């Protein structure tokens, strides 16, 4: 029987919101390649859908990290099992999570890749390696602690707080003794932030005036803002920042479906007079500290201090539709597809 490599390709570059017509299914016979020293061949099993992938679908020059070529496989974080290896750190049979392509078989070069390739601990499910212990959680951990630098007792606000990254960022701040307010879309998600994640308050951007609610909830201002969204929510937070506030910019979901660059704060002089620091980052900046971060996340999870919700879909054919659900609120937790 011929082995097939199923793939989802970028059929065209989205104009505005992505649609199913921007993707094209393809399959072709697969023959295992000859690996170079340091390379591994991975059979992908689980795919993570994240909003930032929409940015990678833009043309070169508008995609800041990478631009997927037309007719090339979609790129995203995934997990799988090593089936051939010329890298002693990743033997055959071990699990890995990394930025990979939407296809059944992917060759990785862990020692030279620009983004980290993480070995999945023995006994850990691939779904957990992409979920509570995945790259999104590490992004949340480092962005909050290393960039936001919250101090116990400070007020922290997280946008996209019901998502896979935001929910962990909010809980990290809560776990070190901060007062935490989450911003999310819909009454159900906001209730979950308070009842399940233990946040101090939640703001529904779909039905509430975010700036007015922040003024009410944060009379002394916002000390740390973990920004996943940008746009109007960033402006609302800037209206309510405290002196010496820190803003950790993780993503700009509000701009991913736009043909325009993500806008910055409306009033740059407020940054001067309030001495506000805004800093972007990527998880790879802190990859060398990932083992210690994962150990802390595991400790919090085992102590019941880190909740995580996974929306798991079944079937490789479900990948485009699952990804598009991210932009309509159709997901309930970190969106994974088991292929």
MIKE-402395 format. One line per 10 residues: number of its first residue (from 0); for each residue x, y, z of C-alpha. Coordinates in steps of 0.2 Angstrom, whole numbers, plus 5000, padded with zeros to 4 digits. Example, Ala and Ser with C-alpha at 12.3 -4.5 7.8 and 13.67 -1.06 7.14 Angstrom:
<recs>
0) 5062:4978:5039 | 5068:4995:5036 .
</recs>
This chain:
<recs>
0) 5000:5000:5000 | 5007:5017:4995 | 5010:5029:5010 | 5001:5046:5007 | 5006:5063:5014 | 4990:5073:5017 | 4993:5092:5016 | 4983:5108:5018 | 4990:5121:5007 | 4988:5140:5006 .
10) 4978:5142:4990 | 4977:5161:4990 | 4981:5175:5002 | 4966:5181:5012 | 4959:5198:5009 | 4952:5203:5026 | 4945:5188:5036 | 4951:5171:5030 | 4939:5159:5022 | 4939:5141:5017 .
20) 4943:5145:5000 | 4960:5151:5005 | 4965:5133:5009 | 4967:5118:4997 | 4968:5100:5001 | 4982:5090:4993 | 4989:5072:4995 | 5004:5064:4987 | 5014:5048:4989 | 5027:5049:5003 .
30) 5044:5041:5003 | 5054:5044:5019 | 5069:5056:5014 | 5087:5053:5018 | 5090:5064:5034 | 5105:5075:5036 | 5115:5075:5053 | 5104:5083:5066 | 5087:5080:5057 | 5072:5070:5063 .
40) 5057:5064:5053 | 5041:5067:5063 | 5024:5059:5060 | 5012:5074:5065 | 4997:5069:5076 | 4989:5084:5084 | 4988:5102:5077 | 4986:5118:5087 | 4976:5132:5079 | 4982:5150:5085 .
50) 4976:5167:5078 | 4994:5172:5074 | 4994:5160:5060 | 4983:5172:5051 | 4997:5184:5050 | 5009:5171:5042 | 4996:5170:5028 | 5000:5187:5023 | 5012:5192:5009 | 5030:5194:5012 .
60) 5033:5211:5021 | 5017:5210:5031 | 5021:5194:5039 | 5034:5198:5052 | 5041:5181:5057 | 5037:5171:5041 | 5026:5171:5026 | 5019:5155:5019 | 5022:5153:5001 | 5007:5151:4989 .
70) 5004:5133:4986 | 5014:5128:5002 | 5008:5119:5017 | 5000:5130:5031 | 5012:5132:5046 | 5007:5131:5064 | 5012:5123:5081 | 5010:5104:5081 | 5015:5089:5090 | 5020:5071:5084 .
80) 5031:5056:5086 | 5049:5054:5079 | 5049:5040:5066 | 5067:5042:5060 | 5081:5052:5068 | 5099:5057:5066 | 5098:5068:5081 | 5103:5060:5098 | 5092:5072:5108 | 5077:5066:5099 .
90) 5077:5047:5097 | 5064:5037:5087 | 5048:5035:5097 | 5049:5051:5107 | 5036:5065:5106 | 5040:5082:5100 | 5031:5099:5099 | 5037:5113:5087 | 5031:5124:5073 | 5028:5112:5059 .
100) 5017:5111:5043 | 5000:5105:5041 | 5005:5088:5034 | 5007:5070:5040 | 5026:5070:5039 | 5038:5084:5043 | 5057:5085:5043 | 5064:5095:5058 | 5081:5102:5061 | 5080:5105:5080 .
110) 5098:5111:5082 | 5096:5125:5069 | 5078:5130:5068 | 5073:5148:5073 | 5059:5142:5084 | 5061:5129:5098 | 5058:5111:5096 | 5053:5103:5113 | 5054:5085:5117 | 5038:5079:5125 .
120) 5041:5071:5142 | 5038:5052:5143 | 5021:5048:5148 | 5014:5065:5143 | 4999:5066:5130 | 5003:5075:5114 | 4987:5085:5118 | 4994:5091:5135 | 5011:5095:5126 | 5001:5107:5115 .
130) 4989:5113:5128 | 4993:5116:5146 | 5011:5113:5144 | 5013:5119:5126 | 5021:5134:5118 | 5006:5145:5121 | 5008:5142:5140 | 5026:5146:5139 | 5023:5162:5129 | 5010:5167:5143 .
140) 5022:5162:5157 | 5037:5172:5150 | 5027:5187:5143 | 5019:5190:5160 | 5034:5187:5171 | 5049:5193:5161 | 5041:5207:5151 | 5026:5212:5161 | 5036:5210:5178 | 5020:5210:5189 .
150) 5023:5213:5208 | 5011:5205:5221 | 4997:5217:5224 | 4997:5226:5207 | 4983:5226:5195 | 4985:5216:5180 | 4973:5216:5164 | 4974:5202:5151 | 4965:5204:5134 | 4959:5188:5125 .
160) 4959:5181:5143 | 4948:5166:5138 | 4960:5160:5125 | 4974:5147:5127 | 4988:5160:5130 | 4978:5173:5139 | 4970:5161:5151 | 4987:5155:5157 | 4994:5173:5158 | 4980:5178:5169 .
170) 4983:5163:5181 | 5001:5166:5182 | 4998:5184:5188 | 4985:5178:5200 | 4997:5164:5207 | 5010:5177:5211 | 4998:5188:5221 | 4991:5200:5208 | 4973:5207:5206 | 4968:5201:5189 .
180) 4955:5207:5177 | 4952:5197:5161 | 4944:5204:5145 | 4934:5192:5134 | 4919:5190:5122 | 4903:5184:5129 | 4895:5182:5146 | 4899:5163:5147 | 4917:5166:5144 | 4918:5180:5157 .
190) 4909:5170:5170 | 4922:5156:5167 | 4936:5168:5170 | 4929:5172:5187 | 4922:5155:5193 | 4934:5143:5185 | 4950:5153:5184 | 4948:5163:5200 | 4951:5180:5192 | 4945:5195:5202 .
200) 4934:5202:5188 | 4930:5200:5169 | 4924:5213:5156 | 4914:5207:5141 | 4920:5218:5127 | 4905:5213:5116 | 4892:5221:5128 | 4902:5233:5140 | 4911:5249:5138 | 4929:5242:5141 .
210) 4936:5259:5145 | 4922:5264:5157 | 4923:5247:5166 | 4942:5248:5168 | 4940:5265:5176 | 4927:5258:5188 | 4937:5242:5192 | 4955:5250:5192 | 4953:5267:5201 | 4972:5268:5203 .
220) 4976:5262:5186 | 4982:5247:5177 | 5000:5242:5182 | 5002:5228:5169 | 4993:5224:5153 | 4996:5208:5144 | 4990:5212:5126 | 4984:5198:5115 | 4972:5209:5104 | 4977:5227:5102 .
230) 4965:5239:5093 | 4951:5247:5103 | 4955:5236:5118 | 4973:5243:5119 | 4966:5261:5117 | 4954:5257:5132 | 4968:5251:5143 | 4979:5265:5138 | 4965:5277:5144 | 4967:5269:5161 .
240) 4985:5265:5164 | 4995:5268:5180 | 5011:5278:5181 | 5025:5266:5176 | 5014:5253:5169 | 5021:5239:5158 | 5012:5232:5143 | 5018:5215:5136 | 5013:5214:5118 | 5010:5196:5113 .
250) 4998:5197:5098 | 4986:5209:5089 | 4971:5198:5085 | 4961:5214:5080 | 4972:5217:5065 | 4975:5200:5059 | 4960:5200:5047 | 4964:5218:5041 | 4974:5224:5026 | 4981:5237:5037 .
260) 4996:5236:5050 | 4991:5235:5068 | 4989:5253:5075 | 4998:5258:5091 | 4992:5269:5105 | 4982:5285:5100 | 4991:5297:5112 | 5010:5293:5112 | 5013:5308:5125 | 5004:5298:5138 .
270) 5018:5285:5137 | 5030:5300:5141 | 5021:5308:5155 | 5015:5291:5163 | 5032:5283:5159 | 5024:5268:5151 | 5034:5254:5144 | 5028:5244:5129 | 5038:5229:5124 | 5034:5215:5112 .
280) 5042:5198:5113 | 5042:5180:5106 | 5043:5164:5116 | 5060:5160:5108 | 5068:5174:5117 | 5067:5163:5133 | 5068:5145:5126 | 5083:5141:5136 | 5073:5143:5152 | 5058:5132:5146 .
290) 5062:5117:5157 | 5061:5127:5173 | 5045:5136:5167 | 5037:5119:5162 | 5041:5113:5180 | 5033:5128:5188 | 5018:5125:5177 | 5017:5107:5181 | 5018:5111:5200 | 5003:5124:5198 .
300) 4993:5111:5188 | 4996:5098:5201 | 4991:5110:5215 | 4975:5114:5206 | 4981:5132:5203 | 4981:5131:5184 | 4965:5127:5175 | 4966:5124:5156 | 4952:5120:5143 | 4955:5111:5127 .
310) 4943:5111:5112 | 4948:5095:5103 | 4942:5092:5086 | 4944:5075:5077 | 4950:5073:5059 | 4963:5081:5047 | 4949:5087:5036 | 4943:5098:5050 | 4959:5109:5051 | 4953:5124:5040 .
320) 4936:5125:5048 | 4943:5124:5066 | 4956:5138:5062 | 4942:5149:5056 | 4932:5147:5072 | 4945:5156:5081 | 4939:5173:5073 | 4921:5170:5076 | 4922:5164:5094 | 4917:5147:5089 .
330) 4930:5138:5100 | 4929:5134:5118 | 4947:5134:5124 | 4963:5130:5116 | 4959:5124:5099 | 4967:5107:5094 | 4964:5096:5079 | 4969:5077:5081 | 4973:5072:5063 .
</recs>
